[in-house]
Amino acid sequence: MDTTYFLRLTATLLQKRDYAAAGIFWICALIAVRYRYNTALSIFPLLYLFFHIRFRRLAWPLLVISAIVMVAV
């Protein structure tokens, strides 16, 4: 599989608001980043949208924390 499949799946999972979709979103995002390291730069807009949809006030701090975790992985 290619990283584009995982990125497309993460983009479509942004529309769903249940916890299972959120878990699959994170799994697909981590698989995409682990598959190709330069995907980490293209996943940041999706992460911001994920945090903005779920947690409106905490979007930027959570994005910074997730960026640090993704770089550490």
CHARMM internal coordinates of N, CA and C (Angstrom, degrees):
IC EDIT
DIST 1 N 1 CA 1.4469
DIST 1 CA 1 C 1.5172
ANGL 1 N 1 CA 1 C 109.86
DIST 1 C 2 N 1.2807
ANGL 1 CA 1 C 2 N 114.06
DIHE 1 N 1 CA 1 C 2 N 155.90
DIST 2 N 2 CA 1.4511
ANGL 1 C 2 N 2 CA 120.72
DIHE 1 CA 1 C 2 N 2 CA -179.05
DIST 2 CA 2 C 1.5333
ANGL 2 N 2 CA 2 C 109.54
DIHE 1 C 2 N 2 CA 2 C -105.72
DIST 2 C 3 N 1.3139
ANGL 2 CA 2 C 3 N 115.93
DIHE 2 N 2 CA 2 C 3 N 161.37
DIST 3 N 3 CA 1.4643
ANGL 2 C 3 N 3 CA 119.24
DIHE 2 CA 2 C 3 N 3 CA -179.61
DIST 3 CA 3 C 1.5192
ANGL 3 N 3 CA 3 C 112.10
DIHE 2 C 3 N 3 CA 3 C -67.37
DIST 3 C 4 N 1.3276
ANGL 3 CA 3 C 4 N 117.98
DIHE 3 N 3 CA 3 C 4 N -23.83
DIST 4 N 4 CA 1.4635
ANGL 3 C 4 N 4 CA 119.11
DIHE 3 CA 3 C 4 N 4 CA -179.66
DIST 4 CA 4 C 1.5217
ANGL 4 N 4 CA 4 C 111.66
DIHE 3 C 4 N 4 CA 4 C -64.21
DIST 4 C 5 N 1.3189
ANGL 4 CA 4 C 5 N 117.35
DIHE 4 N 4 CA 4 C 5 N -33.18
DIST 5 N 5 CA 1.4614
ANGL 4 C 5 N 5 CA 119.97
DIHE 4 CA 4 C 5 N 5 CA 177.01
DIST 5 CA 5 C 1.5289
ANGL 5 N 5 CA 5 C 110.87
DIHE 4 C 5 N 5 CA 5 C -64.09
DIST 5 C 6 N 1.3164
ANGL 5 CA 5 C 6 N 116.04
DIHE 5 N 5 CA 5 C 6 N -42.55
DIST 6 N 6 CA 1.4593
ANGL 5 C 6 N 6 CA 119.24
DIHE 5 CA 5 C 6 N 6 CA 179.75
DIST 6 CA 6 C 1.5218
ANGL 6 N 6 CA 6 C 111.20
DIHE 5 C 6 N 6 CA 6 C -69.15
DIST 6 C 7 N 1.3332
ANGL 6 CA 6 C 7 N 117.71
DIHE 6 N 6 CA 6 C 7 N -37.16
DIST 7 N 7 CA 1.4599
ANGL 6 C 7 N 7 CA 120.18
DIHE 6 CA 6 C 7 N 7 CA 177.90
DIST 7 CA 7 C 1.5223
ANGL 7 N 7 CA 7 C 111.34
DIHE 6 C 7 N 7 CA 7 C -68.37
DIST 7 C 8 N 1.3109
ANGL 7 CA 7 C 8 N 117.88
DIHE 7 N 7 CA 7 C 8 N -38.32
DIST 8 N 8 CA 1.4680
ANGL 7 C 8 N 8 CA 120.42
DIHE 7 CA 7 C 8 N 8 CA 176.22
DIST 8 CA 8 C 1.5193
ANGL 8 N 8 CA 8 C 111.06
DIHE 7 C 8 N 8 CA 8 C -65.54
DIST 8 C 9 N 1.3070
ANGL 8 CA 8 C 9 N 116.32
DIHE 8 N 8 CA 8 C 9 N -40.07
DIST 9 N 9 CA 1.4578
ANGL 8 C 9 N 9 CA 119.77
DIHE 8 CA 8 C 9 N 9 CA 178.79
DIST 9 CA 9 C 1.5253
ANGL 9 N 9 CA 9 C 110.97
DIHE 8 C 9 N 9 CA 9 C -65.13
DIST 9 C 10 N 1.3183
ANGL 9 CA 9 C 10 N 117.34
DIHE 9 N 9 CA 9 C 10 N -40.03
DIST 10 N 10 CA 1.4670
ANGL 9 C 10 N 10 CA 119.63
DIHE 9 CA 9 C 10 N 10 CA 177.47
DIST 10 CA 10 C 1.5196
ANGL 10 N 10 CA 10 C 110.70
DIHE 9 C 10 N 10 CA 10 C -65.03
DIST 10 C 11 N 1.3322
ANGL 10 CA 10 C 11 N 117.55
DIHE 10 N 10 CA 10 C 11 N -37.68
DIST 11 N 11 CA 1.4641
ANGL 10 C 11 N 11 CA 120.43
DIHE 10 CA 10 C 11 N 11 CA 179.18
DIST 11 CA 11 C 1.5277
ANGL 11 N 11 CA 11 C 111.22
DIHE 10 C 11 N 11 CA 11 C -66.90
DIST 11 C 12 N 1.3164
ANGL 11 CA 11 C 12 N 117.96
DIHE 11 N 11 CA 11 C 12 N -38.02
DIST 12 N 12 CA 1.4619
ANGL 11 C 12 N 12 CA 119.39
DIHE 11 CA 11 C 12 N 12 CA 178.68
DIST 12 CA 12 C 1.5208
ANGL 12 N 12 CA 12 C 111.86
DIHE 11 C 12 N 12 CA 12 C -74.07
DIST 12 C 13 N 1.3247
ANGL 12 CA 12 C 13 N 117.68
DIHE 12 N 12 CA 12 C 13 N -28.73
DIST 13 N 13 CA 1.4549
ANGL 12 C 13 N 13 CA 119.96
DIHE 12 CA 12 C 13 N 13 CA 178.85
DIST 13 CA 13 C 1.5212
ANGL 13 N 13 CA 13 C 112.87
DIHE 12 C 13 N 13 CA 13 C -74.04
DIST 13 C 14 N 1.3326
ANGL 13 CA 13 C 14 N 117.59
DIHE 13 N 13 CA 13 C 14 N -12.21
DIST 14 N 14 CA 1.4559
ANGL 13 C 14 N 14 CA 120.08
DIHE 13 CA 13 C 14 N 14 CA 176.72
DIST 14 CA 14 C 1.5228
ANGL 14 N 14 CA 14 C 111.55
DIHE 13 C 14 N 14 CA 14 C -66.44
DIST 14 C 15 N 1.3267
ANGL 14 CA 14 C 15 N 117.68
DIHE 14 N 14 CA 14 C 15 N -24.85
DIST 15 N 15 CA 1.4587
ANGL 14 C 15 N 15 CA 120.98
DIHE 14 CA 14 C 15 N 15 CA -177.11
DIST 15 CA 15 C 1.5225
ANGL 15 N 15 CA 15 C 112.35
DIHE 14 C 15 N 15 CA 15 C -77.56
DIST 15 C 16 N 1.3074
ANGL 15 CA 15 C 16 N 117.78
DIHE 15 N 15 CA 15 C 16 N -21.14
DIST 16 N 16 CA 1.4659
ANGL 15 C 16 N 16 CA 120.92
DIHE 15 CA 15 C 16 N 16 CA -179.17
DIST 16 CA 16 C 1.5254
ANGL 16 N 16 CA 16 C 109.54
DIHE 15 C 16 N 16 CA 16 C -91.96
DIST 16 C 17 N 1.3079
ANGL 16 CA 16 C 17 N 115.61
DIHE 16 N 16 CA 16 C 17 N 147.27
DIST 17 N 17 CA 1.4600
ANGL 16 C 17 N 17 CA 119.46
DIHE 16 CA 16 C 17 N 17 CA -175.07
DIST 17 CA 17 C 1.5250
ANGL 17 N 17 CA 17 C 114.18
DIHE 16 C 17 N 17 CA 17 C -115.01
DIST 17 C 18 N 1.3050
ANGL 17 CA 17 C 18 N 119.02
DIHE 17 N 17 CA 17 C 18 N 14.12
DIST 18 N 18 CA 1.4570
ANGL 17 C 18 N 18 CA 119.19
DIHE 17 CA 17 C 18 N 18 CA -179.85
DIST 18 CA 18 C 1.5301
ANGL 18 N 18 CA 18 C 110.81
DIHE 17 C 18 N 18 CA 18 C -92.10
DIST 18 C 19 N 1.3185
ANGL 18 CA 18 C 19 N 115.07
DIHE 18 N 18 CA 18 C 19 N 167.69
DIST 19 N 19 CA 1.4646
ANGL 18 C 19 N 19 CA 120.33
DIHE 18 CA 18 C 19 N 19 CA -175.26
DIST 19 CA 19 C 1.5258
ANGL 19 N 19 CA 19 C 112.78
DIHE 18 C 19 N 19 CA 19 C -71.76
DIST 19 C 20 N 1.3125
ANGL 19 CA 19 C 20 N 116.93
DIHE 19 N 19 CA 19 C 20 N -31.27
DIST 20 N 20 CA 1.4691
ANGL 19 C 20 N 20 CA 119.58
DIHE 19 CA 19 C 20 N 20 CA 178.65
DIST 20 CA 20 C 1.5228
ANGL 20 N 20 CA 20 C 110.56
DIHE 19 C 20 N 20 CA 20 C -65.59
DIST 20 C 21 N 1.3206
ANGL 20 CA 20 C 21 N 117.15
DIHE 20 N 20 CA 20 C 21 N -40.70
DIST 21 N 21 CA 1.4644
ANGL 20 C 21 N 21 CA 120.85
DIHE 20 CA 20 C 21 N 21 CA 178.06
DIST 21 CA 21 C 1.5303
ANGL 21 N 21 CA 21 C 110.84
DIHE 20 C 21 N 21 CA 21 C -65.66
DIST 21 C 22 N 1.3257
ANGL 21 CA 21 C 22 N 116.78
DIHE 21 N 21 CA 21 C 22 N -35.96
DIST 22 N 22 CA 1.4689
ANGL 21 C 22 N 22 CA 120.06
DIHE 21 CA 21 C 22 N 22 CA 177.80
DIST 22 CA 22 C 1.5258
ANGL 22 N 22 CA 22 C 110.82
DIHE 21 C 22 N 22 CA 22 C -66.22
DIST 22 C 23 N 1.3160
ANGL 22 CA 22 C 23 N 116.93
DIHE 22 N 22 CA 22 C 23 N -40.44
DIST 23 N 23 CA 1.4618
ANGL 22 C 23 N 23 CA 120.04
DIHE 22 CA 22 C 23 N 23 CA 177.71
DIST 23 CA 23 C 1.5148
ANGL 23 N 23 CA 23 C 112.15
DIHE 22 C 23 N 23 CA 23 C -65.66
DIST 23 C 24 N 1.3198
ANGL 23 CA 23 C 24 N 116.47
DIHE 23 N 23 CA 23 C 24 N -43.35
DIST 24 N 24 CA 1.4719
ANGL 23 C 24 N 24 CA 120.09
DIHE 23 CA 23 C 24 N 24 CA 177.81
DIST 24 CA 24 C 1.5182
ANGL 24 N 24 CA 24 C 110.51
DIHE 23 C 24 N 24 CA 24 C -66.09
DIST 24 C 25 N 1.3387
ANGL 24 CA 24 C 25 N 117.29
DIHE 24 N 24 CA 24 C 25 N -34.89
DIST 25 N 25 CA 1.4655
ANGL 24 C 25 N 25 CA 121.23
DIHE 24 CA 24 C 25 N 25 CA 175.96
DIST 25 CA 25 C 1.5241
ANGL 25 N 25 CA 25 C 110.69
DIHE 24 C 25 N 25 CA 25 C -57.48
DIST 25 C 26 N 1.3265
ANGL 25 CA 25 C 26 N 117.05
DIHE 25 N 25 CA 25 C 26 N -48.57
DIST 26 N 26 CA 1.4606
ANGL 25 C 26 N 26 CA 120.55
DIHE 25 CA 25 C 26 N 26 CA -178.47
DIST 26 CA 26 C 1.5173
ANGL 26 N 26 CA 26 C 112.16
DIHE 25 C 26 N 26 CA 26 C -67.46
DIST 26 C 27 N 1.3215
ANGL 26 CA 26 C 27 N 116.80
DIHE 26 N 26 CA 26 C 27 N -38.49
DIST 27 N 27 CA 1.4658
ANGL 26 C 27 N 27 CA 119.64
DIHE 26 CA 26 C 27 N 27 CA 178.51
DIST 27 CA 27 C 1.5234
ANGL 27 N 27 CA 27 C 110.49
DIHE 26 C 27 N 27 CA 27 C -63.76
DIST 27 C 28 N 1.3320
ANGL 27 CA 27 C 28 N 117.13
DIHE 27 N 27 CA 27 C 28 N -45.17
DIST 28 N 28 CA 1.4692
ANGL 27 C 28 N 28 CA 120.43
DIHE 27 CA 27 C 28 N 28 CA 179.94
DIST 28 CA 28 C 1.5248
ANGL 28 N 28 CA 28 C 111.67
DIHE 27 C 28 N 28 CA 28 C -66.99
DIST 28 C 29 N 1.3300
ANGL 28 CA 28 C 29 N 116.61
DIHE 28 N 28 CA 28 C 29 N -36.39
DIST 29 N 29 CA 1.4666
ANGL 28 C 29 N 29 CA 119.39
DIHE 28 CA 28 C 29 N 29 CA 178.10
DIST 29 CA 29 C 1.5234
ANGL 29 N 29 CA 29 C 110.63
DIHE 28 C 29 N 29 CA 29 C -65.33
DIST 29 C 30 N 1.3148
ANGL 29 CA 29 C 30 N 117.54
DIHE 29 N 29 CA 29 C 30 N -43.43
DIST 30 N 30 CA 1.4618
ANGL 29 C 30 N 30 CA 120.18
DIHE 29 CA 29 C 30 N 30 CA 179.40
DIST 30 CA 30 C 1.5320
ANGL 30 N 30 CA 30 C 111.85
DIHE 29 C 30 N 30 CA 30 C -68.35
DIST 30 C 31 N 1.3299
ANGL 30 CA 30 C 31 N 117.32
DIHE 30 N 30 CA 30 C 31 N -36.82
DIST 31 N 31 CA 1.4708
ANGL 30 C 31 N 31 CA 119.63
DIHE 30 CA 30 C 31 N 31 CA 177.09
DIST 31 CA 31 C 1.5204
ANGL 31 N 31 CA 31 C 110.07
DIHE 30 C 31 N 31 CA 31 C -64.81
DIST 31 C 32 N 1.3292
ANGL 31 CA 31 C 32 N 117.08
DIHE 31 N 31 CA 31 C 32 N -41.74
DIST 32 N 32 CA 1.4663
ANGL 31 C 32 N 32 CA 120.08
DIHE 31 CA 31 C 32 N 32 CA 179.81
DIST 32 CA 32 C 1.5231
ANGL 32 N 32 CA 32 C 111.14
DIHE 31 C 32 N 32 CA 32 C -63.08
DIST 32 C 33 N 1.3243
ANGL 32 CA 32 C 33 N 116.77
DIHE 32 N 32 CA 32 C 33 N -40.51
DIST 33 N 33 CA 1.4666
ANGL 32 C 33 N 33 CA 120.04
DIHE 32 CA 32 C 33 N 33 CA 179.77
DIST 33 CA 33 C 1.5214
ANGL 33 N 33 CA 33 C 111.03
DIHE 32 C 33 N 33 CA 33 C -71.33
DIST 33 C 34 N 1.3182
ANGL 33 CA 33 C 34 N 116.77
DIHE 33 N 33 CA 33 C 34 N -37.50
DIST 34 N 34 CA 1.4639
ANGL 33 C 34 N 34 CA 119.10
DIHE 33 CA 33 C 34 N 34 CA 179.05
DIST 34 CA 34 C 1.5229
ANGL 34 N 34 CA 34 C 111.93
DIHE 33 C 34 N 34 CA 34 C -71.98
DIST 34 C 35 N 1.3259
ANGL 34 CA 34 C 35 N 117.02
DIHE 34 N 34 CA 34 C 35 N -28.54
DIST 35 N 35 CA 1.4577
ANGL 34 C 35 N 35 CA 120.52
DIHE 34 CA 34 C 35 N 35 CA -179.71
DIST 35 CA 35 C 1.5241
ANGL 35 N 35 CA 35 C 111.04
DIHE 34 C 35 N 35 CA 35 C -71.42
DIST 35 C 36 N 1.3158
ANGL 35 CA 35 C 36 N 116.46
DIHE 35 N 35 CA 35 C 36 N -44.15
DIST 36 N 36 CA 1.4673
ANGL 35 C 36 N 36 CA 121.63
DIHE 35 CA 35 C 36 N 36 CA 175.78
DIST 36 CA 36 C 1.5124
ANGL 36 N 36 CA 36 C 108.08
DIHE 35 C 36 N 36 CA 36 C -137.29
DIST 36 C 37 N 1.3023
ANGL 36 CA 36 C 37 N 117.78
DIHE 36 N 36 CA 36 C 37 N 124.98
DIST 37 N 37 CA 1.4638
ANGL 36 C 37 N 37 CA 121.73
DIHE 36 CA 36 C 37 N 37 CA -174.44
DIST 37 CA 37 C 1.5196
ANGL 37 N 37 CA 37 C 112.93
DIHE 36 C 37 N 37 CA 37 C -67.32
DIST 37 C 38 N 1.3326
ANGL 37 CA 37 C 38 N 118.93
DIHE 37 N 37 CA 37 C 38 N -29.14
DIST 38 N 38 CA 1.4600
ANGL 37 C 38 N 38 CA 120.02
DIHE 37 CA 37 C 38 N 38 CA -178.15
DIST 38 CA 38 C 1.5238
ANGL 38 N 38 CA 38 C 112.59
DIHE 37 C 38 N 38 CA 38 C -78.73
DIST 38 C 39 N 1.3104
ANGL 38 CA 38 C 39 N 117.64
DIHE 38 N 38 CA 38 C 39 N -0.55
DIST 39 N 39 CA 1.4625
ANGL 38 C 39 N 39 CA 120.91
DIHE 38 CA 38 C 39 N 39 CA 174.71
DIST 39 CA 39 C 1.5177
ANGL 39 N 39 CA 39 C 110.53
DIHE 38 C 39 N 39 CA 39 C -73.34
DIST 39 C 40 N 1.3065
ANGL 39 CA 39 C 40 N 117.62
DIHE 39 N 39 CA 39 C 40 N -18.60
DIST 40 N 40 CA 1.4642
ANGL 39 C 40 N 40 CA 120.67
DIHE 39 CA 39 C 40 N 40 CA -179.09
DIST 40 CA 40 C 1.5237
ANGL 40 N 40 CA 40 C 111.25
DIHE 39 C 40 N 40 CA 40 C -59.13
DIST 40 C 41 N 1.3104
ANGL 40 CA 40 C 41 N 118.20
DIHE 40 N 40 CA 40 C 41 N -32.78
DIST 41 N 41 CA 1.4626
ANGL 40 C 41 N 41 CA 120.23
DIHE 40 CA 40 C 41 N 41 CA 178.20
DIST 41 CA 41 C 1.5237
ANGL 41 N 41 CA 41 C 111.99
DIHE 40 C 41 N 41 CA 41 C -72.50
DIST 41 C 42 N 1.3025
ANGL 41 CA 41 C 42 N 117.39
DIHE 41 N 41 CA 41 C 42 N -32.80
DIST 42 N 42 CA 1.4675
ANGL 41 C 42 N 42 CA 119.23
DIHE 41 CA 41 C 42 N 42 CA -178.78
DIST 42 CA 42 C 1.5143
ANGL 42 N 42 CA 42 C 112.86
DIHE 41 C 42 N 42 CA 42 C -85.47
DIST 42 C 43 N 1.3150
ANGL 42 CA 42 C 43 N 118.27
DIHE 42 N 42 CA 42 C 43 N -9.93
DIST 43 N 43 CA 1.4634
ANGL 42 C 43 N 43 CA 120.45
DIHE 42 CA 42 C 43 N 43 CA -179.42
DIST 43 CA 43 C 1.5296
ANGL 43 N 43 CA 43 C 111.37
DIHE 42 C 43 N 43 CA 43 C -87.93
DIST 43 C 44 N 1.3253
ANGL 43 CA 43 C 44 N 118.79
DIHE 43 N 43 CA 43 C 44 N -15.66
DIST 44 N 44 CA 1.4585
ANGL 43 C 44 N 44 CA 120.69
DIHE 43 CA 43 C 44 N 44 CA -177.35
DIST 44 CA 44 C 1.5257
ANGL 44 N 44 CA 44 C 114.10
DIHE 43 C 44 N 44 CA 44 C -61.12
DIST 44 C 45 N 1.3252
ANGL 44 CA 44 C 45 N 121.39
DIHE 44 N 44 CA 44 C 45 N -41.60
DIST 45 N 45 CA 1.4745
ANGL 44 C 45 N 45 CA 118.73
DIHE 44 CA 44 C 45 N 45 CA 175.51
DIST 45 CA 45 C 1.5272
ANGL 45 N 45 CA 45 C 112.62
DIHE 44 C 45 N 45 CA 45 C -61.82
DIST 45 C 46 N 1.3235
ANGL 45 CA 45 C 46 N 117.17
DIHE 45 N 45 CA 45 C 46 N -36.92
DIST 46 N 46 CA 1.4654
ANGL 45 C 46 N 46 CA 119.59
DIHE 45 CA 45 C 46 N 46 CA 177.36
DIST 46 CA 46 C 1.5240
ANGL 46 N 46 CA 46 C 111.58
DIHE 45 C 46 N 46 CA 46 C -67.54
DIST 46 C 47 N 1.3244
ANGL 46 CA 46 C 47 N 116.45
DIHE 46 N 46 CA 46 C 47 N -38.56
DIST 47 N 47 CA 1.4622
ANGL 46 C 47 N 47 CA 119.58
DIHE 46 CA 46 C 47 N 47 CA 177.28
DIST 47 CA 47 C 1.5203
ANGL 47 N 47 CA 47 C 111.26
DIHE 46 C 47 N 47 CA 47 C -65.57
DIST 47 C 48 N 1.3320
ANGL 47 CA 47 C 48 N 116.66
DIHE 47 N 47 CA 47 C 48 N -40.34
DIST 48 N 48 CA 1.4603
ANGL 47 C 48 N 48 CA 119.03
DIHE 47 CA 47 C 48 N 48 CA 178.19
DIST 48 CA 48 C 1.5251
ANGL 48 N 48 CA 48 C 110.56
DIHE 47 C 48 N 48 CA 48 C -63.14
DIST 48 C 49 N 1.3223
ANGL 48 CA 48 C 49 N 117.55
DIHE 48 N 48 CA 48 C 49 N -43.83
DIST 49 N 49 CA 1.4583
ANGL 48 C 49 N 49 CA 120.06
DIHE 48 CA 48 C 49 N 49 CA 178.02
DIST 49 CA 49 C 1.5259
ANGL 49 N 49 CA 49 C 111.63
DIHE 48 C 49 N 49 CA 49 C -63.28
DIST 49 C 50 N 1.3216
ANGL 49 CA 49 C 50 N 116.84
DIHE 49 N 49 CA 49 C 50 N -39.15
DIST 50 N 50 CA 1.4714
ANGL 49 C 50 N 50 CA 120.65
DIHE 49 CA 49 C 50 N 50 CA 177.69
DIST 50 CA 50 C 1.5214
ANGL 50 N 50 CA 50 C 110.26
DIHE 49 C 50 N 50 CA 50 C -60.03
DIST 50 C 51 N 1.3316
ANGL 50 CA 50 C 51 N 117.27
DIHE 50 N 50 CA 50 C 51 N -48.69
DIST 51 N 51 CA 1.4538
ANGL 50 C 51 N 51 CA 120.37
DIHE 50 CA 50 C 51 N 51 CA -178.98
DIST 51 CA 51 C 1.5226
ANGL 51 N 51 CA 51 C 111.85
DIHE 50 C 51 N 51 CA 51 C -70.10
DIST 51 C 52 N 1.3198
ANGL 51 CA 51 C 52 N 117.03
DIHE 51 N 51 CA 51 C 52 N -33.62
DIST 52 N 52 CA 1.4616
ANGL 51 C 52 N 52 CA 120.21
DIHE 51 CA 51 C 52 N 52 CA -179.73
DIST 52 CA 52 C 1.5317
ANGL 52 N 52 CA 52 C 110.76
DIHE 51 C 52 N 52 CA 52 C -69.60
DIST 52 C 53 N 1.3155
ANGL 52 CA 52 C 53 N 117.22
DIHE 52 N 52 CA 52 C 53 N -36.13
DIST 53 N 53 CA 1.4608
ANGL 52 C 53 N 53 CA 120.32
DIHE 52 CA 52 C 53 N 53 CA 178.72
DIST 53 CA 53 C 1.5235
ANGL 53 N 53 CA 53 C 110.82
DIHE 52 C 53 N 53 CA 53 C -72.29
DIST 53 C 54 N 1.3095
ANGL 53 CA 53 C 54 N 116.97
DIHE 53 N 53 CA 53 C 54 N -43.14
DIST 54 N 54 CA 1.4695
ANGL 53 C 54 N 54 CA 120.32
DIHE 53 CA 53 C 54 N 54 CA -174.43
DIST 54 CA 54 C 1.5277
ANGL 54 N 54 CA 54 C 113.39
DIHE 53 C 54 N 54 CA 54 C -84.65
DIST 54 C 55 N 1.3232
ANGL 54 CA 54 C 55 N 117.26
DIHE 54 N 54 CA 54 C 55 N -44.19
DIST 55 N 55 CA 1.4679
ANGL 54 C 55 N 55 CA 122.13
DIHE 54 CA 54 C 55 N 55 CA -176.47
DIST 55 CA 55 C 1.5183
ANGL 55 N 55 CA 55 C 108.16
DIHE 54 C 55 N 55 CA 55 C -129.93
DIST 55 C 56 N 1.3045
ANGL 55 CA 55 C 56 N 117.39
DIHE 55 N 55 CA 55 C 56 N 95.03
DIST 56 N 56 CA 1.4688
ANGL 55 C 56 N 56 CA 120.70
DIHE 55 CA 55 C 56 N 56 CA -172.12
DIST 56 CA 56 C 1.5312
ANGL 56 N 56 CA 56 C 112.75
DIHE 55 C 56 N 56 CA 56 C -65.08
DIST 56 C 57 N 1.3149
ANGL 56 CA 56 C 57 N 117.69
DIHE 56 N 56 CA 56 C 57 N -45.74
DIST 57 N 57 CA 1.4671
ANGL 56 C 57 N 57 CA 119.50
DIHE 56 CA 56 C 57 N 57 CA -175.32
DIST 57 CA 57 C 1.5235
ANGL 57 N 57 CA 57 C 113.32
DIHE 56 C 57 N 57 CA 57 C -77.89
DIST 57 C 58 N 1.3173
ANGL 57 CA 57 C 58 N 117.45
DIHE 57 N 57 CA 57 C 58 N -24.47
DIST 58 N 58 CA 1.4632
ANGL 57 C 58 N 58 CA 120.95
DIHE 57 CA 57 C 58 N 58 CA -175.39
DIST 58 CA 58 C 1.5262
ANGL 58 N 58 CA 58 C 113.09
DIHE 57 C 58 N 58 CA 58 C -101.50
DIST 58 C 59 N 1.3154
ANGL 58 CA 58 C 59 N 118.33
DIHE 58 N 58 CA 58 C 59 N 18.70
DIST 59 N 59 CA 1.4662
ANGL 58 C 59 N 59 CA 120.75
DIHE 58 CA 58 C 59 N 59 CA -172.92
DIST 59 CA 59 C 1.5299
ANGL 59 N 59 CA 59 C 111.82
DIHE 58 C 59 N 59 CA 59 C -62.39
DIST 59 C 60 N 1.3168
ANGL 59 CA 59 C 60 N 118.20
DIHE 59 N 59 CA 59 C 60 N -49.89
DIST 60 N 60 CA 1.4658
ANGL 59 C 60 N 60 CA 119.73
DIHE 59 CA 59 C 60 N 60 CA -175.75
DIST 60 CA 60 C 1.5203
ANGL 60 N 60 CA 60 C 113.27
DIHE 59 C 60 N 60 CA 60 C -69.48
DIST 60 C 61 N 1.3369
ANGL 60 CA 60 C 61 N 120.18
DIHE 60 N 60 CA 60 C 61 N -46.26
DIST 61 N 61 CA 1.4749
ANGL 60 C 61 N 61 CA 117.96
DIHE 60 CA 60 C 61 N 61 CA 177.79
DIST 61 CA 61 C 1.5277
ANGL 61 N 61 CA 61 C 112.95
DIHE 60 C 61 N 61 CA 61 C -61.83
DIST 61 C 62 N 1.3223
ANGL 61 CA 61 C 62 N 116.91
DIHE 61 N 61 CA 61 C 62 N -39.13
DIST 62 N 62 CA 1.4660
ANGL 61 C 62 N 62 CA 119.00
DIHE 61 CA 61 C 62 N 62 CA 178.56
DIST 62 CA 62 C 1.5205
ANGL 62 N 62 CA 62 C 111.64
DIHE 61 C 62 N 62 CA 62 C -68.09
DIST 62 C 63 N 1.3327
ANGL 62 CA 62 C 63 N 117.44
DIHE 62 N 62 CA 62 C 63 N -33.74
DIST 63 N 63 CA 1.4585
ANGL 62 C 63 N 63 CA 120.23
DIHE 62 CA 62 C 63 N 63 CA 176.63
DIST 63 CA 63 C 1.5243
ANGL 63 N 63 CA 63 C 111.03
DIHE 62 C 63 N 63 CA 63 C -65.62
DIST 63 C 64 N 1.3089
ANGL 63 CA 63 C 64 N 117.31
DIHE 63 N 63 CA 63 C 64 N -40.59
DIST 64 N 64 CA 1.4649
ANGL 63 C 64 N 64 CA 120.88
DIHE 63 CA 63 C 64 N 64 CA 178.63
DIST 64 CA 64 C 1.5295
ANGL 64 N 64 CA 64 C 110.40
DIHE 63 C 64 N 64 CA 64 C -65.58
DIST 64 C 65 N 1.3274
ANGL 64 CA 64 C 65 N 116.93
DIHE 64 N 64 CA 64 C 65 N -42.92
DIST 65 N 65 CA 1.4627
ANGL 64 C 65 N 65 CA 120.07
DIHE 64 CA 64 C 65 N 65 CA 178.50
DIST 65 CA 65 C 1.5207
ANGL 65 N 65 CA 65 C 111.52
DIHE 64 C 65 N 65 CA 65 C -63.71
DIST 65 C 66 N 1.3393
ANGL 65 CA 65 C 66 N 116.85
DIHE 65 N 65 CA 65 C 66 N -42.47
DIST 66 N 66 CA 1.4596
ANGL 65 C 66 N 66 CA 119.14
DIHE 65 CA 65 C 66 N 66 CA 179.53
DIST 66 CA 66 C 1.5280
ANGL 66 N 66 CA 66 C 111.39
DIHE 65 C 66 N 66 CA 66 C -68.15
DIST 66 C 67 N 1.3315
ANGL 66 CA 66 C 67 N 117.59
DIHE 66 N 66 CA 66 C 67 N -32.85
DIST 67 N 67 CA 1.4669
ANGL 66 C 67 N 67 CA 120.32
DIHE 66 CA 66 C 67 N 67 CA 176.55
DIST 67 CA 67 C 1.5204
ANGL 67 N 67 CA 67 C 110.74
DIHE 66 C 67 N 67 CA 67 C -64.87
DIST 67 C 68 N 1.3050
ANGL 67 CA 67 C 68 N 116.90
DIHE 67 N 67 CA 67 C 68 N -40.58
DIST 68 N 68 CA 1.4559
ANGL 67 C 68 N 68 CA 120.56
DIHE 67 CA 67 C 68 N 68 CA 178.21
DIST 68 CA 68 C 1.5241
ANGL 68 N 68 CA 68 C 110.57
DIHE 67 C 68 N 68 CA 68 C -65.42
DIST 68 C 69 N 1.3247
ANGL 68 CA 68 C 69 N 117.12
DIHE 68 N 68 CA 68 C 69 N -40.89
DIST 69 N 69 CA 1.4583
ANGL 68 C 69 N 69 CA 120.73
DIHE 68 CA 68 C 69 N 69 CA 179.30
DIST 69 CA 69 C 1.5211
ANGL 69 N 69 CA 69 C 110.59
DIHE 68 C 69 N 69 CA 69 C -66.72
DIST 69 C 70 N 1.3385
ANGL 69 CA 69 C 70 N 117.63
DIHE 69 N 69 CA 69 C 70 N -42.61
DIST 70 N 70 CA 1.4635
ANGL 69 C 70 N 70 CA 120.63
DIHE 69 CA 69 C 70 N 70 CA -179.45
DIST 70 CA 70 C 1.5261
ANGL 70 N 70 CA 70 C 111.21
DIHE 69 C 70 N 70 CA 70 C -64.32
DIST 70 C 71 N 1.3262
ANGL 70 CA 70 C 71 N 116.82
DIHE 70 N 70 CA 70 C 71 N -38.83
DIST 71 N 71 CA 1.4633
ANGL 70 C 71 N 71 CA 119.51
DIHE 70 CA 70 C 71 N 71 CA 178.67
DIST 71 CA 71 C 1.5243
ANGL 71 N 71 CA 71 C 109.93
DIHE 70 C 71 N 71 CA 71 C -69.17
DIST 71 C 72 N 1.3221
ANGL 71 CA 71 C 72 N 117.10
DIHE 71 N 71 CA 71 C 72 N -35.87
DIST 72 N 72 CA 1.4584
ANGL 71 C 72 N 72 CA 120.25
DIHE 71 CA 71 C 72 N 72 CA 179.10
DIST 72 CA 72 C 1.5184
ANGL 72 N 72 CA 72 C 112.05
DIHE 71 C 72 N 72 CA 72 C -67.32
DIST 72 C 73 N 1.3370
ANGL 72 CA 72 C 73 N 116.13
DIHE 72 N 72 CA 72 C 73 N -32.57
DIST 73 N 73 CA 1.4721
ANGL 72 C 73 N 73 CA 119.42
DIHE 72 CA 72 C 73 N 73 CA 179.20
DIST 73 CA 73 C 1.4928
ANGL 73 N 73 CA 73 C 108.39
DIHE 72 C 73 N 73 CA 73 C -70.22
END
COOR INIT
IC SEED 1 N 1 CA 1 C
IC BUILD
